Every structure is written in C-alpha cells, then in structure tokens.
C-alpha cells in the first residue's frame, strides 16, 4: 500500500496536489479492503461519473457545433464508457496505488478495466470535492479532450444501432434478459441475452448489466453482419 508521500507521483500525473489527502486515499480504496469497513471509492465514483459526463458533454457541444444530437450522444457514450475511463486511468499510472484486499491483489484486479474505470471516476470526484468544479473540469479536459477526435470515438452504441435495425424491419424493440450472474458481490459478472423477435437470442458477459447488454447487442449485430459504422 502506497504511503502518503509516495502518492505525489500520482498527484503530478493528475496535475493536482490534494489539500485533503483522505479524499485521494478514499478514491483509491476498493471495497474489498478491510472487508468494506471504512471509506472506499463507490460514493466518489457515483459523483465522478456525473462530473465527467457534464464536462465531456460541454466539450463536445463546443467542439462539434454542426453535429446532430445523435452524433453527440454517440461521441459522449464512447468518451465516458468504461474502456475509455480505464485507458485514462492507465495513462495516469493509477494501478500501483489502488488499495485492495489481499485476495483481490493476488487476482490481479488492480489492472482490470472495471476497477481502473471506477477509480478514474472516483479521482475526478475527489479533485472536484478538494478544489472545486473548475479544477475537476480542467482535469477532464486535459485527459479526455485529446480523445475527442480519435478515430472510432463516434462509433454507434450497439444497443442503439440494434434498436434502429430492428425497428427499420418492423420488429419490436429488442429486449434484454439476465440469464446468469457469477463472481463475488464486489466484482460480479453478468450474462445477458439480447432477444429480437424471430431471431435466436445472443448472449454475452460483462462486469455490469449495462456492459453485458452492450456486449450482447454487439454480438448479435456481428452475427447478423450489421455494420455499426454506417448511419
């Protein structure tokens, strides 16, 4: 577990020195540490997700003045998605500082996308609480702004694309059904089936129901040969 003076490297990567070091440590603490007895990052993750979404939406609105609502929504979805947040956390060098229970350390959980993404959002919230919204906004701008124009960031959300594909064929809106759940409470794995009338169901797994639904929709589209890059 990193000592407080060792966290200066992470603060340098974030571009912010915390006045309240407890906030920084909380943002790095997984619920598995001390069996959840004490502060961990889940509440901060909730707040950070909202701060991130607002700042990225504002950036996109300014950067793409001629974009439709649909395009902006797709860009937003891909910029705030779990994979992008994990990518940013990796760029900050977060993994060595994450505080985990002993079993989770051995499993390599600190390098998994779901954990890195959660900590990314928690750190954004911690900066917001420590120094205010403007400082948190600049952190998001520095870290997520350069990704706005990267190829693939406006790829359509698979659930939205599947719904449009189904409706265009006169089919009902696709539905999603949880078929299995495994793993511990703090790191569950959901298995979801996407159901489209007249087609075999397609299943996929993910660390959240939303992620599993997207994966199932993507699997269905891939099976049916639907190109997600086309409008």
PALO-901190 format. One line per 2 residues: number of its first residue (from 1); their letters; for each residue x, y, z of C-alpha. Coordinates in steps of 0.001 Angstrom, whole numbers, always signed. Example, Ala and Ser with C-alpha at 12.3 -4.5 7.8 and 13.67 -1.06 7.14 Angstrom:
1) as) +12300:-4500:+7800  +13670:-1060:+7140
//
This chain:
1) xx) +0:+0:+0  +1466:+3344:-1035
3) xx) +2389:+5765:+1729  +1092:+9299:+1500
5) xx) +4401:+10773:+387  +4519:+8223:-2436
7) xx) +1225:+9496:-3804  +2982:+12632:-5072
9) xx) +3722:+10836:-8356  +11:+10287:-8904
11) xx) -761:+13878:-7939  +1790:+15004:-10541
13) xx) +53:+12895:-13185  -3300:+14404:-12210
15) xx) -1874:+17905:-12118  -3354:+18481:-8675
17) xx) -1905:+18343:-5162  -4614:+17423:-2686
19) xx) -5227:+19587:+344  -7255:+16719:+1787
21) xx) -5185:+13554:+1337  -8022:+11485:+2805
23) xx) -10053:+12173:-332  -7241:+10908:-2531
25) xx) -6842:+7749:-463  -10589:+7137:-480
27) xx) -10669:+7421:-4272  -8022:+4687:-4449
29) xx) -9639:+2306:-1946  -11598:-690:-3185
31) xx) -14487:-2036:-1111  -12551:-5283:-538
33) xx) -10010:-3560:+1711  -10802:-4346:+5348
35) xx) -13963:-6129:+4116  -15616:-2815:+3325
37) xx) -15281:-1487:+6869  -14298:+2097:+6249
39) xx) -14415:+4528:+3372  -13993:+3305:-183
41) xx) -14450:+4802:-3609  -18010:+3848:-4543
43) xx) -19680:+7110:-3460  -16948:+9115:-5170
45) xx) -17375:+7021:-8317  -21069:+7979:-8377
47) xx) -20233:+11681:-8216  -17304:+11477:-10618
49) xx) -19441:+9813:-13266  -21758:+12844:-13243
51) xx) -18936:+15388:-13293  -17274:+13559:-16168
53) xx) -20485:+13350:-18172  -21247:+17053:-17777
55) xx) -17750:+18203:-18729  -17473:+15899:-21737
57) xx) -20951:+16895:-22966  -19943:+20559:-22706
59) xx) -16699:+19902:-24611  -18478:+18027:-27384
61) xx) -21156:+20699:-27707  -18451:+23319:-28231
63) xx) -16122:+21211:-30394  -18721:+19914:-32863
65) xx) -21176:+22803:-33486  -22711:+21144:-36548
67) xx) -23143:+17675:-35064  -26604:+16243:-34575
69) xx) -27870:+15188:-31170  -27408:+11576:-32221
71) xx) -23762:+12043:-33137  -23066:+13974:-29944
73) xx) -24731:+11233:-27921  -22629:+8557:-29604
75) xx) -19437:+10503:-29019  -20398:+11072:-25389
77) xx) -21162:+7393:-24852  -17760:+6363:-26152
79) xx) -15803:+9021:-24301  -17295:+8213:-20907
81) xx) -17517:+4435:-21413  -15682:+2081:-19072
83) xx) -12922:+1311:-21556  -12042:+4964:-22113
85) xx) -12030:+5710:-18382  -9745:+2714:-17828
87) xx) -7488:+3994:-20586  -7238:+7385:-18886
89) xx) -6549:+5773:-15501  -3749:+3761:-17083
91) xx) -2287:+6963:-18538  -2329:+8465:-15045
93) xx) -459:+5392:-13760  -3158:+4621:-11208
95) xx) -2831:+824:-10857  +58:+644:-8331
97) xx) -1777:+2987:-5964  -5102:+1131:-5801
99) xx) -5774:-242:-2309  -7212:-3767:-2445
101) xx) -7933:-6699:-162  -5354:-9475:-170
103) xx) -7389:-11832:-2345  -8067:-9148:-4933
105) xx) -4359:-8274:-5049  -3475:-11862:-5894
107) xx) -6122:-11984:-8621  -4609:-9012:-10466
109) xx) -7784:-6983:-10053  -5916:-3671:-9984
111) xx) -5166:-3960:-13713  -8728:-4820:-14779
113) xx) -10692:-2260:-16781  -13716:-2146:-14433
115) xx) -11546:-1232:-11431  -9406:+1262:-13353
117) xx) -12545:+2917:-14733  -14139:+3165:-11301
119) xx) -11006:+4726:-9825  -10784:+7185:-12723
121) xx) -14269:+8492:-11920  -13576:+8476:-8184
123) xx) -10436:+10563:-8683  -12355:+13108:-10754
125) xx) -14854:+13421:-7906  -12073:+13681:-5334
127) xx) -10498:+16567:-7246  -13915:+18226:-7529
129) xx) -14505:+17966:-3772  -10962:+19006:-2897
131) xx) -10613:+22005:-5198  -13924:+22717:-6903
133) xx) -15617:+22056:-10212  -13327:+24266:-12309
135) xx) -10234:+22287:-11313  -12008:+18982:-11964
137) xx) -13164:+20302:-15329  -9587:+21089:-16332
139) xx) -8502:+17598:-15320  -11200:+16096:-17546
141) xx) -10336:+18460:-20390  -6647:+17531:-20275
143) xx) -7285:+13823:-20048  -10337:+13261:-22231
145) xx) -10173:+16242:-24606  -7453:+14821:-26881
147) xx) -9540:+11681:-27364  -12495:+13517:-28895
149) xx) -11074:+13453:-32408  -9523:+9988:-32283
151) xx) -10778:+7524:-34911  -13598:+5338:-33678
153) xx) -14796:+7621:-30888  -18085:+8281:-32685
155) xx) -18868:+4628:-33410  -22510:+3964:-32704
157) xx) -23609:+2401:-29456  -24508:-1234:-30233
159) xx) -27796:-1129:-28289  -28935:+1972:-30180
161) xx) -27862:+505:-33509  -29648:-2787:-32808
163) xx) -32839:-962:-31887  -32719:+1093:-35089
165) xx) -32001:-2060:-37117  -34951:-3886:-35582
167) xx) -37415:-1008:-35946  -36383:-487:-39578
169) xx) -37535:-4066:-40202  -40837:-3607:-38434
171) xx) -39713:-5660:-35447  -40406:-4874:-31776
173) xx) -37745:-3120:-29714  -35088:-5660:-28622
175) xx) -35238:-6762:-25001  -32516:-7933:-22624
177) xx) -32706:-10727:-20083  -30236:-11638:-17359
179) xx) -29503:-15359:-17714  -26717:-15791:-15156
181) xx) -24614:-13982:-12586  -21326:-15106:-11109
183) xx) -18384:-13749:-9130  -18256:-12018:-5743
185) xx) -20567:-9135:-4854  -17806:-6548:-5331
187) xx) -16795:-7885:-8770  -19845:-9550:-10336
189) xx) -20043:-10907:-13867  -23427:-10669:-15580
191) xx) -24563:-12794:-18506  -27245:-11131:-20620
193) xx) -29236:-12362:-23608  -30472:-9927:-26241
195) xx) -33808:-11008:-27668  -35098:-9945:-31080
197) xx) -38365:-11432:-32314  -37784:-14058:-34969
199) xx) -34067:-14491:-34222  -32078:-16726:-31926
201) xx) -31027:-14957:-28727  -27417:-13858:-28431
203) xx) -25621:-13856:-25070  -22568:-12066:-23702
205) xx) -20967:-11261:-20353  -19846:-8051:-18691
207) xx) -18911:-6547:-15300  -22242:-4696:-15166
209) xx) -25678:-5271:-16648  -25209:-2303:-18955
211) xx) -21860:-3564:-20227  -23233:-7069:-20735
213) xx) -26246:-5700:-22632  -23965:-3727:-24939
215) xx) -21770:-6764:-25481  -24809:-8917:-26261
217) xx) -26132:-6336:-28716  -22709:-6116:-30370
219) xx) -22542:-9902:-30621  -25987:-10010:-32249
221) xx) -25006:-7316:-34761  -21766:-9124:-35585
223) xx) -23626:-12394:-36096  -26122:-10729:-38440
225) xx) -23418:-8817:-40315  -24642:-5335:-39389
227) xx) -22024:-2588:-39930  -22004:-256:-36908
229) xx) -20099:+2474:-38749  -22939:+3198:-41126
231) x) -25640:+5736:-40430
//
